């Protein structure tokens, strides 16, 4: 079963079960069990209970929860949960909601503010998901934006924004997979214009907001909120404001600003920016490329937490005892996300041990020569499937980017850049769709939305953009002989036209169905 299609079966079963049963914990655990059974059955001596249990717990769950990078992400999650609890207790979230009433007057404005804030926080997707959710939820609640729509807006401005931002943890990850002498960040920047999925996702979000319609499962949740009575809406609003009269907008804005500053400093510190040795000292971009996001985010979040506690106590909006009570409250709020992440990481470990990466790599390599001009579109589809099944964009980068570079060794080959872009776009798309993706999980946590509901409602949106992106990559691959710029100015406008045309058609069909 190792190195064959069977290596992807545990993840596929977990995803299908989650979508059918709408229960993610047991679905992930079933996938983990199947992966451990497959691995034990493939052992030289045949299946043994000892081999099964050792791989399940020691090589799987325990190994993932003792991994330093994973532990850092879990600590970052807990600290962010504490920060959200502190901001709520201090009245910062409620004050922001009151301030927003003066400047954000409509549902369209609330959604646009969410998208813009998500685009501004481009440093890291984890940071983006939880920060945007905690800041914008009071505002979106007031104007009748469903939790499911908020979760989609958060998720669609997390990874898709990070993957086109040269200064981000994602750019650092991609550059790290470039194994040759070429500057990884420079190659990343060249690939940005052809990252169709990310660019089309941003266009689609604004289009949906201004066209004022939803389709698929999302429309059901949005209509349910529209039918809510005025009394119920007032009750929600009163619950948000109650007990927070001392709070000011600065009580939310300052911690968020500090979080951005200190997390950025933490990441470049972990990348060697502040080292005293002049021979090994990195420039700012190089420091990002060599940073450890896990370490940097933990350092930045802890620094912010300490300063925030001192600030709230000095301003006398919270007592020190109240601040300390926020620690277990913040931890409890993040328990669902921590559980899902732990199981998702363990499931990934099972698929890795079964050789899923090698199986997919061979698929790409074998199809490269026969379908050269269609390779960007092929890479895009394979990246979607791999990221969807494993729940990781970065793992998909690590598998496919070196293959793209090996297939097209010439630095000036347009197909090389387009294929790399397709790999990154497909990985983000698959990650965006997958129920076991850490970014998807944290978008649900940030919006306080049921995780399976979030996955179900955003799937029609992500698949629509994926189809348009696939067509655009076929066009880009066929027109690449005209040059990079010419290929872009042909494929990108056609893709935008297809996307907008599709949305107008869906709106017409939705209105017709409503009648």
Rosetta blueprint (number, residue, H / E / L):
1 X L
2 X L
3 X L
4 X L
5 X L
6 X H
7 X H
8 X H
9 X H
10 X H
11 X H
12 X H
13 X H
14 X H
15 X H
16 X H
17 X H
18 X H
19 X H
20 X H
21 X H
22 X L
23 X L
24 X H
25 X H
26 X H
27 X H
28 X H
29 X H
30 X H
31 X H
32 X H
33 X H
34 X H
35 X H
36 X H
37 X H
38 X H
39 X H
40 X H
41 X H
42 X L
43 X L
44 X L
45 X L
46 X L
47 X L
48 X L
49 X H
50 X H
51 X H
52 X H
53 X H
54 X H
55 X H
56 X H
57 X H
58 X H
59 X H
60 X H
61 X H
62 X H
63 X H
64 X H
65 X H
66 X L
67 X L
68 X H
69 X H
70 X H
71 X H
72 X H
73 X H
74 X H
75 X H
76 X H
77 X H
78 X H
79 X H
80 X H
81 X H
82 X H
83 X H
84 X H
85 X H
86 X H
87 X H
88 X H
89 X H
90 X H
91 X L
92 X H
93 X H
94 X H
95 X H
96 X H
97 X H
98 X H
99 X H
100 X H
101 X H
102 X H
103 X H
104 X L
105 X L
106 X L
107 X H
108 X H
109 X H
110 X H
111 X H
112 X H
113 X H
114 X H
115 X H
116 X H
117 X H
118 X H
119 X H
120 X H
121 X L
122 X L
123 X L
124 X L
125 X H
126 X H
127 X H
128 X H
129 X H
130 X H
131 X H
132 X H
133 X H
134 X H
135 X H
136 X H
137 X H
138 X H
139 X H
140 X H
141 X H
142 X H
143 X L
144 X L
145 X L
146 X L
147 X H
148 X H
149 X H
150 X H
151 X H
152 X H
153 X H
154 X H
155 X H
156 X H
157 X L
158 X L
159 X H
160 X H
161 X H
162 X H
163 X L
164 X L
165 X L
166 X L
167 X L
168 X L
169 X H
170 X H
171 X H
172 X H
173 X H
174 X H
175 X H
176 X H
177 X L
178 X L
179 X L
180 X L
181 X L
182 X L
183 X L
184 X H
185 X H
186 X H
187 X H
188 X H
189 X H
190 X H
191 X H
192 X H
193 X H
194 X H
195 X L
196 X H
197 X H
198 X H
199 X H
200 X H
201 X H
202 X H
203 X H
204 X H
205 X H
206 X H
207 X H
208 X H
209 X H
210 X H
211 X H
212 X L
213 X L
214 X L
215 X L
216 X L
217 X L
218 X H
219 X H
220 X H
221 X H
222 X H
223 X H
224 X H
225 X H
226 X H
227 X L
228 X L
229 X L
230 X H
231 X H
232 X H
233 X H
234 X H
235 X H
236 X H
237 X H
238 X H
239 X H
240 X H
241 X H
242 X L
243 X L
244 X L
245 X L
246 X L
247 X L
248 X L
249 X L
250 X H
251 X H
252 X H
253 X H
254 X H
255 X H
256 X H
257 X H
258 X H
259 X H
260 X H
261 X H
262 X H
263 X H
264 X H
265 X H
266 X H
267 X H
268 X H
269 X H
270 X H
271 X L
272 X L
273 X L
274 X L
275 X L
276 X L
277 X L
278 X L
279 X L
280 X L
281 X L
282 X L
283 X L
284 X H
285 X H
286 X H
287 X H
288 X H
289 X H
290 X L
291 X L
292 X L
293 X H
294 X H
295 X H
296 X H
297 X H
298 X H
299 X H
300 X H
301 X H
302 X H
303 X H
304 X H
305 X H
306 X H
307 X H
308 X H
309 X H
310 X H
311 X H
312 X H
313 X H
314 X H
315 X H
316 X L
317 X L
318 X L
319 X L
320 X H
321 X H
322 X H
323 X H
324 X H
325 X H
326 X H
327 X H
328 X H
329 X H
330 X H
331 X H
332 X H
333 X H
334 X H
335 X H
336 X H
337 X H
338 X H
339 X H
340 X H
341 X H
342 X H
343 X H
344 X H
345 X H
346 X H
347 X H
348 X H
349 X H
350 X H
351 X H
352 X H
353 X H
354 X L
355 X L
356 X H
357 X H
358 X H
359 X H
360 X H
361 X H
362 X H
363 X H
364 X H
365 X H
366 X H
367 X H
368 X H
369 X L
370 X L
371 X L
372 X L
373 X L
374 X L
375 X H
376 X H
377 X H
378 X H
379 X H
380 X H
381 X H
382 X H
383 X H
384 X H
385 X H
386 X H
387 X H
388 X H
389 X H
390 X H
391 X L
392 X L
393 X H
394 X H
395 X H
396 X H
397 X H
398 X H
399 X H
400 X H
401 X H
402 X H
403 X H
404 X H
405 X H
406 X H
407 X H
408 X L
409 X L
410 X L
411 X L
412 X L
413 X L
414 X H
415 X H
416 X H
417 X H
418 X H
419 X H
420 X H
421 X H
422 X H
423 X H
424 X H
425 X H
426 X H
427 X H
428 X H
429 X H
430 X H
431 X H
432 X H
433 X H
434 X L
435 X L
436 X L
437 X L
438 X H
439 X H
440 X H
441 X H
442 X H
443 X H
444 X H
445 X H
446 X H
447 X H
448 X L
449 X L
450 X L
451 X H
452 X H
453 X H
454 X H
455 X H
456 X H
457 X H
458 X H
459 X H
460 X H
461 X H
462 X H
463 X H
464 X H
465 X H
466 X H
467 X H
468 X H
469 X H
470 X H
471 X H
472 X H
473 X H
474 X H
475 X H
476 X H
477 X H
478 X H
479 X H
480 X H
481 X H
482 X H
483 X L
484 X H
485 X H
486 X H
487 X H
488 X H
489 X H
490 X H
491 X H
492 X H
493 X H
494 X H
495 X H
496 X H
497 X H
498 X H
499 X H
500 X H
501 X H
502 X H
503 X H
504 X H
505 X H
506 X H
507 X H
508 X H
509 X H
510 X H
511 X H
512 X H
513 X H
514 X H
515 X L
